[in-house]
Structure formats: structure tokens, C-alpha cells
Amino acid sequence: MSRELESLFEEFVSEVEQIEQNPESLFEVGHKSNRAKRKDGELPDKVFVNRRSVLTELLEISHIRTIYHIFVAILLVFSLNTIVYDIIDKGRLVLDFDLIQWAFGKFPKVMALWVCMQLSTLLIVYPGFYHWSTSRRYTSSRLMDFVWLGIFISYQIAFLVLPVTYLSEHNLPPASSVIIVTEQLRLMMKVHSFVRESAFRVIKHKKTDGTEEGNCPDFSKYLYFLFSPTLIYRDHYPRTQKIHWNYVVSNFAQVLACLFYTYYIFERFCVPVFRNFNREHVTPKALLLSVFGCMLPGTLVLFIGFFAILHSWLNAFAEMLRFGDRLFYKDWWNSTTFSNYYRTWNVVVHDWLYTYIYKDVYMILGPKMRSVGLTSVFFISAVFHEYVLVVSFGFFYPVLFVMFAGAGFGFVFLTDKGVSRSWNVFMWVSLFIGNGLLMCLYSLEWYARQNCPVTTNNFFDYLIPRSWTCDFAGITLK
């Protein structure tokens, strides 16, 4: 049995390597008609096929499964450590998980806003698009097309502004804010994809066809797309034959376990170090030690977030919806170039950026300006990554933006010809250092804002890092 699994794994790796060497082969399988219709130089479209996630395949191999068991064992040790600490230090078992309760606080307000956001996409976007598409069968006024385009852009702007205003007014804690902001961006990208893909079909639809085909998609297709684990709209997706509910439950259980894993990491390695922010934290010696001390826990948080969201959470929803294409990521951990790492880390978002940013720039400016498309993708991705942190933390401290759009973008060209496996070591060292810097600097700024007195007005206080300008004489430790 072990030899059969190893043989399957070797075939799987071989297929992945062929795809990496010739990416267009992925779009040619079973879609020769689509390929024939493409003009010379035109970039391929996203094609959905039935396939399992990479880790789902790998976890069938006993050696990889053992690594998974090691992480489970570490989680159990963290739990035992907390239990023993509570009994010895406090004389009783506490297990109040106060950090989780605080981070996900005001949850009813979160759910209320989430429901409003979902309803707006259902009750505003689809009816509006349906009305435009049906009325266009009788009149194809270009002026009305631009009017409806203006209405759609106004909706997207309002959808971006109103939830942030709600978060600010109710002062939601970080994890609750992350839920809202990520859902906000997810729905905005989905709505954009639906309108983009369907609008072109409506515009090309001929009134003399005498059929409804080519007009507005059915509401059921739109509803399925809103909850499916993809950001690219299609009328039809490959589907599995049945739902395995035990697989759904196990994936949600893994998400819950990852939540507690993250709690233990912050409770043991982050909060005790930075809680009592003072002058000593910003000395070069202490800062350097803090960065190196945060490298391992910061990278662990990266692993856990990847496994919880891109593997467990998306696979759970894919299974419930019988969504067949589950290539939400590729083997990014084997990357020898940063360009490959960015393409394979989060395939779901990468597909959207490729389809609606890179391809559009390529189509407008031509193949000689690919670098402009690449720069646009990096800039937009960096802006919205930073946007999530700014709204969630409640302050502007663009460390992630500088690292993403600066060092991260530069490393794409530095490792462009990376064929030696030593470049994989370089990638991992860079990830460890980068995650250490992120955890350290954002933790310092967070606790500086908890402990240091406000010395400027609200607007400038939002923009200027308080860890740089802290009045240590007036500090009050908690």
C-alpha cells in the first residue's frame, strides 16, 4: 500500500512539474475548443477541472501524515502546558481563553454587518444587473450602459466605505474586524467577477437570436458563486458526486484547532514580551532580540493561517457545495523563486489578480509591457493587504506594504533565474525574517498605543507610529 501511494505521489509531482514548465498545458486539457478560439498572443483563461488539494494528496503518504501528527502533538503539549501552569500558579484550572474572547468580541455586531453585506449583494447587485441586461434587449443605448456602469462603481465605493465606518463607530476588536474586512474584499471581488464575465456576454448577445441564452445568468448560479470557494465566475463548475460530511466536520475541527494554536502562540510568545511596552523595547539591542525572538512564532502563525484558511476552510465549503476544483494553492513550500511563491501561495486570489488586473493591462498595453502588469498586480495586492491591517488594528503603520511592494517585489527579480535548490533556502530564510519583523513591529505599535499617552490630534495620531514618538515619562503600564 505504501509503495502504491508513493507511486501516486511521484506521478502527482511529475504532473505539477510539467504544469510549472508549461503553464498553458493546464488550460489546454479538455478545452481544445477554447484554445482554438484564442488569438495569437492572447493569454489563457482560467479553466476549472476536478482535482483535490495538494495537502489532501500529500497527507495520504505516511511520512507526510507523521509531520501532521507532530503539529497535533505540539498543540496537545501547548494545552497541557496551559493546564499545568494554571494548576500550579493559580491553584485551579482557569482555561478562560480571554484573548480569544476579546479578539472576537462584539460578535453579534459582526454577524449583523455580515448579513447586511450579503443581502446587499443579493438584493442590489443581481436585481440591478438583471434589469440592465433585460432592458438592453430592447435598447442598446451606449449612454445607458455608462449610466449603469456609474451606478455599479458607486455601489462598490459605498460597499468599501460603509462597513469601515461601521467598524470605526463600534470599535470592533482585531479578529472581528478581520472577518468583516476580508469578507468585504471577498464579496467585492466576486461581484466584480460576476459583472465582468456576464456583462460581456450580455453586450455580445444578439437581439435576433430569439433565445435567452447569453443574457443574465440564473439567480441560482449567482447564489452558488457567492458561496463557492473561487473568485472567478462561471455558469458551471466541475462538481463531485456526493458530500462527505465527515470530511466537512474534520476540516472545521482543524480550523478550530488552528484557532487555539494561534492563541497559544500569542499568549506564550507575543503578549508577555510586548505587553508592558517601555523605553527598553525600542533600544537597538532589545529590538534586534525581539525580531529574532518573533521569527519562529511569526512563521508558525503563517503556517497555521495557511492551513486553516486556504486548506481546511476552503475544502470544507468546497465539500458542502460539491465544488470539484480544489487547487486553492500549489506546492509553494518548494519554490526556488519568489515569483513562483506568489503564484502558488494563494491560487484563489492569484487567479482573480491574473484575470482582471494582469490580463487587462496586457490587453491594453500589449505583450511588451508585461512588467507594468506585474507591477500593477503587486501594488494592488500590497495596498489591500495593508488595508486589512490598517482597518483591523486601527492605525496606519505600513510595514507590510513596504515589505510586500518593496523587498518582496525586488526578490521577484533577484530570484528570477533560481534553479538551484539553495534558492529555496533563501526563500525560507526571507520568510522567517519577514514574519519576525511583522510580528515584532506590529506588536510594538499595538502595545505602544495601549500604554503611551496621546500627544497629537486624532488624524495625525492615526498616521504617526506611537512607538516612535512615545512619551515614556507619561507612560502607564497595565
C-alpha positions as CSV (number, residue, x, y, z in Angstrom):
1,M,0.0,0.0,0.0
2,S,2.8,2.4,0.9
3,R,4.5,1.7,-2.5
4,E,1.3,2.4,-4.3
5,L,0.9,5.7,-2.5
6,E,4.5,6.7,-3.2
7,S,4.0,5.8,-6.9
8,L,0.8,8.0,-7.0
9,F,2.8,10.8,-5.3
10,E,5.6,10.6,-7.8
11,E,3.0,10.8,-10.7
12,F,1.4,13.8,-9.0
13,V,4.7,15.6,-8.6
14,S,5.6,14.9,-12.2
15,E,2.3,16.4,-13.3
16,V,2.9,19.5,-11.2
17,E,6.4,19.9,-12.6
18,Q,5.0,19.7,-16.2
19,I,2.5,22.3,-15.4
20,E,5.2,24.6,-13.9
21,Q,7.3,24.2,-17.0
22,N,4.4,24.7,-19.4
23,P,1.6,26.6,-17.6
24,E,-0.6,26.8,-20.7
25,S,-0.9,23.0,-20.7
26,L,-3.2,23.3,-17.7
27,F,-5.6,25.4,-19.8
28,E,-5.4,23.0,-22.8
29,V,-6.6,19.8,-21.1
30,G,-10.2,19.1,-22.2
31,H,-10.6,22.6,-23.6
32,K,-9.2,22.5,-27.1
33,S,-12.1,24.4,-28.5
34,N,-11.3,27.3,-26.1
35,R,-7.7,27.2,-27.1
36,A,-8.5,27.3,-30.8
37,K,-10.6,30.4,-30.4
38,R,-7.8,32.3,-28.7
39,K,-5.9,34.7,-30.9
40,D,-2.1,34.6,-31.2
41,G,-0.5,36.2,-28.1
42,E,-3.8,36.1,-26.1
43,L,-3.3,34.9,-22.5
44,P,-5.2,31.8,-21.5
45,D,-8.4,31.9,-19.3
46,K,-8.9,30.1,-16.0
47,V,-10.2,26.6,-16.5
48,F,-11.8,24.6,-13.7
49,V,-11.3,20.9,-13.5
50,N,-11.9,18.2,-10.9
51,R,-8.8,17.9,-8.6
52,R,-8.0,17.6,-5.0
53,S,-5.9,20.0,-2.9
54,V,-2.2,19.3,-2.7
55,L,-2.1,18.6,1.0
56,T,-5.1,16.3,0.7
57,E,-3.0,14.2,-1.7
58,L,0.2,14.5,0.4
59,L,-1.5,13.5,3.7
60,E,-2.2,10.1,2.2
61,I,1.5,9.4,2.4
62,S,2.5,8.1,5.8
63,H,5.7,10.2,6.0
64,I,3.8,13.5,5.4
65,R,1.0,12.3,7.8
66,T,3.6,11.9,10.5
67,I,4.6,15.6,10.1
68,Y,0.9,16.5,10.6
69,H,0.8,14.3,13.7
70,I,3.9,16.2,15.1
71,F,2.0,19.5,14.8
72,V,-1.0,17.9,16.5
73,A,1.3,16.7,19.3
74,I,2.7,20.3,19.7
75,L,-0.9,21.6,20.1
76,L,-1.5,19.0,22.8
77,V,1.7,19.9,24.6
78,F,0.7,23.6,24.5
79,S,-2.7,22.6,26.0
80,L,-1.1,20.6,28.8
81,N,1.4,23.4,29.5
82,T,-1.5,25.8,30.0
83,I,-3.4,23.3,32.2
84,V,-0.3,22.6,34.4
85,Y,0.6,26.3,34.6
86,D,-2.9,27.2,35.8
87,I,-3.0,24.5,38.4
88,I,0.5,25.2,39.8
89,D,0.4,29.0,39.6
90,K,-3.3,29.7,40.4
91,G,-4.3,26.6,42.2
92,R,-7.2,25.9,39.9
93,L,-8.0,25.2,36.2
94,V,-8.9,28.5,34.5
95,L,-9.0,28.0,30.7
96,D,-10.9,31.2,30.2
97,F,-9.2,31.9,26.8
98,D,-9.7,35.6,27.5
99,L,-7.5,36.6,24.5
100,I,-9.8,34.8,22.1
101,Q,-12.9,36.2,23.7
102,W,-11.5,39.7,23.4
103,A,-10.2,39.3,19.8
104,F,-13.6,38.0,18.6
105,G,-15.7,40.4,20.8
106,K,-18.9,42.1,19.8
107,F,-19.7,39.1,17.6
108,P,-23.4,39.9,17.3
109,K,-22.5,43.2,15.6
110,V,-20.1,41.3,13.3
111,M,-22.9,38.9,12.2
112,A,-25.4,41.8,11.8
113,L,-23.0,43.6,9.4
114,W,-22.1,40.4,7.6
115,V,-25.8,39.7,6.9
116,C,-26.3,43.2,5.6
117,M,-23.3,42.9,3.3
118,Q,-24.6,39.5,2.0
119,L,-28.1,40.9,1.5
120,S,-26.8,43.9,-0.5
121,T,-25.1,41.6,-3.0
122,L,-28.3,39.6,-3.3
123,L,-30.9,42.3,-3.3
124,I,-29.0,45.1,-5.1
125,V,-26.3,43.7,-7.4
126,Y,-28.3,40.9,-9.1
127,P,-31.6,42.7,-9.5
128,G,-29.8,45.7,-10.9
129,F,-27.8,43.6,-13.3
130,Y,-30.9,41.7,-14.3
131,H,-32.8,44.9,-15.1
132,W,-29.9,46.3,-17.2
133,S,-29.5,43.0,-19.1
134,T,-33.2,42.6,-19.9
135,S,-33.8,46.3,-20.8
136,R,-30.8,46.1,-23.1
137,R,-32.6,43.6,-25.3
138,Y,-34.9,46.4,-26.4
139,T,-32.5,49.3,-26.4
140,S,-28.7,49.1,-26.7
141,S,-28.0,52.8,-25.8
142,R,-24.4,53.3,-25.0
143,L,-25.3,56.2,-22.7
144,M,-27.4,53.9,-20.5
145,D,-24.6,51.4,-20.4
146,F,-22.4,54.1,-18.9
147,V,-25.1,55.2,-16.5
148,W,-25.4,51.6,-15.2
149,L,-21.6,51.4,-15.0
150,G,-21.6,54.5,-12.9
151,I,-24.2,53.0,-10.6
152,F,-22.1,49.8,-10.2
153,I,-18.9,51.8,-9.4
154,S,-20.9,53.9,-6.9
155,Y,-22.1,50.6,-5.3
156,Q,-18.6,49.3,-5.0
157,I,-17.4,52.5,-3.4
158,A,-20.2,52.5,-0.9
159,F,-19.5,48.9,-0.2
160,L,-15.9,49.8,0.6
161,V,-16.7,52.8,2.8
162,L,-19.8,51.9,4.8
163,P,-18.5,48.7,6.6
164,V,-15.3,50.6,7.6
165,T,-17.5,53.4,9.0
166,Y,-19.5,50.8,11.0
167,L,-16.2,49.2,12.3
168,S,-14.9,52.6,13.4
169,E,-18.1,53.6,15.2
170,H,-18.5,50.3,17.1
171,N,-14.7,49.9,17.8
172,L,-14.6,46.2,16.9
173,P,-11.6,44.3,18.1
174,P,-9.0,43.0,15.7
175,A,-10.2,39.5,14.8
176,S,-13.8,40.6,14.4
177,S,-12.6,43.4,12.2
178,V,-10.5,41.0,10.1
179,I,-13.7,38.9,9.5
180,I,-15.6,41.9,8.2
181,V,-12.8,43.4,6.1
182,T,-11.8,40.0,4.4
183,E,-15.5,39.3,3.7
184,Q,-15.9,42.8,2.3
185,L,-13.0,42.3,-0.1
186,R,-14.1,38.8,-1.0
187,L,-17.6,40.0,-1.9
188,M,-16.3,43.0,-3.8
189,M,-14.0,40.7,-5.9
190,K,-16.9,38.2,-6.5
191,V,-19.3,40.9,-7.6
192,H,-16.7,42.4,-9.9
193,S,-16.1,39.0,-11.5
194,F,-19.8,38.3,-11.9
195,V,-20.5,41.6,-13.6
196,R,-17.3,41.4,-15.8
197,E,-18.0,37.9,-17.0
198,S,-21.7,38.4,-17.5
199,A,-21.7,41.9,-18.9
200,F,-19.5,40.9,-21.9
201,R,-21.9,38.1,-22.7
202,V,-24.9,40.4,-22.5
203,I,-23.2,43.0,-24.7
204,K,-22.3,40.4,-27.3
205,H,-25.8,38.8,-27.2
206,K,-27.7,39.5,-30.5
207,K,-31.3,40.5,-30.2
208,T,-32.1,38.4,-33.4
209,D,-31.1,35.2,-31.7
210,G,-34.6,34.7,-30.3
211,T,-33.2,32.9,-27.2
212,E,-32.4,34.0,-23.6
213,E,-29.0,32.3,-23.8
214,G,-26.3,34.9,-23.4
215,N,-28.4,37.1,-21.2
216,C,-28.4,37.4,-17.4
217,P,-27.4,34.2,-15.6
218,D,-29.9,32.5,-13.4
219,F,-30.1,33.7,-9.8
220,S,-29.2,30.2,-8.6
221,K,-25.9,30.3,-10.4
222,Y,-25.1,33.7,-8.9
223,L,-26.1,32.5,-5.4
224,Y,-23.9,29.4,-5.8
225,F,-21.0,31.5,-6.9
226,L,-21.3,33.8,-3.8
227,F,-20.5,30.9,-1.5
228,S,-18.3,28.8,-3.7
229,P,-14.5,28.9,-2.9
230,T,-13.5,30.8,-6.0
231,L,-13.4,34.4,-7.1
232,I,-13.8,33.7,-10.9
233,Y,-17.4,33.5,-12.1
234,R,-18.6,30.7,-14.4
235,D,-22.1,29.4,-15.1
236,H,-20.9,25.9,-14.4
237,Y,-18.2,24.4,-12.3
238,P,-17.0,20.8,-12.1
239,R,-18.9,19.0,-9.3
240,T,-18.3,16.0,-7.1
241,Q,-20.9,13.2,-6.9
242,K,-21.8,13.5,-3.2
243,I,-21.0,15.3,0.1
244,H,-18.8,13.6,2.6
245,W,-20.0,15.2,5.8
246,N,-17.2,13.6,8.0
247,Y,-14.7,15.4,5.8
248,V,-16.6,18.7,6.3
249,V,-16.6,18.2,10.1
250,S,-12.9,17.2,10.2
251,N,-12.0,20.4,8.3
252,F,-14.0,22.7,10.5
253,A,-12.4,20.9,13.5
254,Q,-9.0,21.7,12.1
255,V,-9.9,25.3,11.7
256,L,-10.9,25.4,15.4
257,A,-7.7,23.6,16.4
258,C,-5.7,26.2,14.4
259,L,-7.5,29.0,16.3
260,F,-6.4,27.6,19.6
261,Y,-2.9,27.0,18.2
262,T,-2.7,30.7,17.3
263,Y,-4.0,31.6,20.8
264,Y,-1.2,29.6,22.5
265,I,1.5,31.2,20.3
266,F,0.4,34.8,21.0
267,E,-0.3,34.0,24.7
268,R,3.2,32.5,25.2
269,F,5.5,34.3,22.8
270,C,3.9,37.6,22.0
271,V,1.8,39.1,24.7
272,P,4.2,38.6,27.6
273,V,7.1,40.2,25.7
274,F,5.3,43.3,24.4
275,R,2.5,43.9,27.0
276,N,4.5,46.3,29.2
277,F,5.9,48.4,26.4
278,N,8.5,50.9,27.7
279,R,11.7,52.6,26.7
280,E,13.8,49.4,26.7
281,H,11.7,47.9,23.9
282,V,12.9,50.4,21.4
283,T,16.7,50.2,22.0
284,P,18.6,48.6,19.1
285,K,19.6,45.6,21.2
286,A,16.1,44.9,22.5
287,L,14.6,45.5,19.1
288,L,17.0,43.1,17.4
289,L,16.4,40.4,20.0
290,S,12.7,40.8,19.7
291,V,12.8,40.4,15.9
292,F,14.7,37.2,16.2
293,G,12.5,36.0,19.0
294,C,9.4,36.6,16.8
295,M,10.8,34.7,13.8
296,L,9.7,31.2,14.8
297,P,6.2,32.1,16.3
298,G,5.6,34.5,13.4
299,T,6.3,31.9,10.8
300,L,4.2,29.4,12.7
301,V,1.3,31.8,12.6
302,L,1.8,32.0,8.8
303,F,1.7,28.1,8.5
304,I,-1.4,27.9,10.7
305,G,-3.2,30.7,8.9
306,F,-2.4,29.0,5.5
307,F,-3.6,25.6,6.7
308,A,-6.7,26.9,8.5
309,I,-8.0,29.2,5.7
310,L,-6.6,28.0,2.3
311,H,-6.8,24.3,3.1
312,S,-9.3,23.4,5.8
313,W,-11.9,26.3,5.5
314,L,-12.0,26.3,1.7
315,N,-12.1,22.5,1.5
316,A,-15.0,22.4,4.0
317,F,-17.0,24.7,1.8
318,A,-16.0,23.0,-1.4
319,E,-17.2,19.7,0.0
320,M,-20.5,21.1,1.2
321,L,-21.1,22.7,-2.2
322,R,-19.6,19.7,-4.1
323,F,-17.2,22.1,-5.8
324,G,-14.7,20.0,-7.7
325,D,-11.7,22.2,-8.4
326,R,-9.9,22.4,-5.1
327,L,-6.5,23.6,-6.2
328,F,-6.6,26.6,-3.8
329,Y,-2.8,26.6,-3.5
330,K,0.1,24.7,-5.0
331,D,3.4,23.4,-3.5
332,W,4.6,26.9,-2.6
333,W,7.0,25.5,0.0
334,N,9.1,24.0,-2.8
335,S,9.5,27.4,-4.6
336,T,13.0,28.5,-5.6
337,T,11.8,31.9,-6.9
338,F,9.6,34.4,-5.3
339,S,7.6,34.8,-8.4
340,N,6.6,31.1,-8.2
341,Y,5.9,31.5,-4.4
342,Y,3.5,34.4,-5.1
343,R,1.7,32.4,-7.8
344,T,1.3,29.3,-5.8
345,W,0.8,30.6,-2.2
346,N,-2.9,31.6,-2.8
347,V,-4.2,30.4,-6.1
348,V,-7.7,31.7,-5.4
349,V,-6.6,35.4,-5.2
350,H,-3.9,35.0,-7.7
351,D,-6.5,33.8,-10.3
352,W,-8.5,37.0,-9.7
353,L,-5.5,39.3,-10.0
354,Y,-4.3,37.5,-13.1
355,T,-7.7,37.6,-14.8
356,Y,-8.8,41.1,-14.0
357,I,-5.6,43.0,-13.5
358,Y,-2.7,41.4,-15.3
359,K,-4.7,40.3,-18.4
360,D,-6.4,43.7,-18.7
361,V,-3.1,45.5,-18.6
362,Y,-1.6,43.0,-21.0
363,M,-4.6,43.5,-23.4
364,I,-4.4,47.3,-23.2
365,L,-0.7,47.9,-23.4
366,G,0.4,44.7,-25.2
367,P,2.9,41.9,-24.5
368,K,5.9,44.2,-24.4
369,M,4.6,45.9,-21.2
370,R,4.2,42.8,-19.1
371,S,6.3,44.5,-16.4
372,V,3.6,47.1,-16.0
373,G,1.0,44.4,-15.4
374,L,3.3,42.7,-12.9
375,T,3.8,46.0,-11.1
376,S,0.1,46.7,-11.0
377,V,-0.7,43.3,-9.5
378,F,1.9,43.8,-6.8
379,F,0.9,47.3,-6.0
380,I,-2.9,46.5,-5.8
381,S,-2.2,43.3,-3.7
382,A,0.1,45.2,-1.3
383,V,-2.4,48.1,-0.9
384,F,-5.2,45.7,0.0
385,H,-3.1,43.6,2.3
386,E,-2.2,46.8,4.2
387,Y,-5.8,47.9,4.1
388,V,-6.8,44.8,6.0
389,L,-4.3,45.6,8.7
390,V,-5.0,49.3,8.9
391,V,-8.7,48.8,9.4
392,S,-8.3,45.8,11.8
393,F,-5.7,47.4,14.0
394,G,-7.0,50.9,13.9
395,F,-3.7,52.6,12.9
396,F,-1.5,53.2,9.9
397,Y,1.8,51.5,10.1
398,P,2.8,50.4,6.5
399,V,5.4,47.8,7.4
400,L,3.6,45.1,5.4
401,F,3.2,47.4,2.4
402,V,6.9,48.3,2.4
403,M,8.0,44.7,2.7
404,F,5.4,43.4,0.1
405,A,5.8,46.2,-2.5
406,G,9.5,46.8,-1.7
407,A,11.6,43.8,-0.7
408,G,9.0,41.3,-1.9
409,F,8.8,42.8,-5.4
410,G,12.6,43.1,-5.6
411,F,13.1,39.5,-4.7
412,V,11.0,38.5,-7.7
413,F,13.8,39.8,-10.0
414,L,16.6,38.7,-7.7
415,T,15.5,35.1,-7.7
416,D,14.2,35.1,-11.3
417,K,16.7,32.5,-12.5
418,G,16.7,30.5,-9.4
419,V,17.0,26.9,-10.4
420,S,19.3,25.6,-7.6
421,R,17.6,24.3,-4.5
422,S,19.7,26.7,-2.5
423,W,17.3,29.4,-3.6
424,N,14.6,27.5,-1.7
425,V,16.7,28.0,1.5
426,F,16.9,31.7,0.6
427,M,13.2,31.9,0.3
428,W,12.6,30.3,3.7
429,V,15.2,32.5,5.4
430,S,13.5,35.6,3.9
431,L,10.1,34.3,5.1
432,F,11.4,33.8,8.7
433,I,13.0,37.2,8.8
434,G,9.9,38.9,7.2
435,N,7.5,37.3,9.6
436,G,9.7,38.1,12.6
437,L,9.7,41.8,11.6
438,L,6.0,41.9,11.0
439,M,5.1,40.3,14.4
440,C,7.6,42.3,16.3
441,L,6.9,45.8,14.8
442,Y,3.1,45.5,14.8
443,S,3.1,44.1,18.3
444,L,5.3,47.0,19.5
445,E,3.0,49.5,17.8
446,W,-0.1,47.9,19.2
447,Y,1.1,47.9,22.8
448,A,2.6,51.4,22.4
449,R,-0.9,52.6,21.6
450,Q,-2.2,50.8,24.7
451,N,0.3,52.3,27.1
452,C,1.6,55.6,25.7
453,P,-0.4,58.8,26.1
454,V,-1.8,60.5,23.1
455,T,0.3,63.6,22.2
456,T,-1.3,64.7,18.8
457,N,-4.8,65.1,17.4
458,N,-6.7,62.1,16.2
459,F,-5.8,62.3,12.5
460,F,-2.0,62.6,12.9
461,D,-2.1,60.1,15.8
462,Y,-3.6,57.6,13.3
463,L,-0.8,58.1,10.8
464,I,2.3,58.6,13.1
465,P,3.6,55.4,14.8
466,R,3.3,55.9,18.5
467,S,6.1,53.5,19.2
468,W,8.4,56.1,17.6
469,T,7.0,59.1,19.4
470,C,6.0,57.7,22.8
471,D,6.2,60.0,25.8
472,F,7.8,57.5,28.2
473,A,7.6,59.9,31.1
474,G,3.8,59.7,31.0
475,I,3.5,56.0,30.3
476,T,1.1,53.9,32.4
477,L,1.8,50.2,32.4
478,K,-1.1,47.8,32.7
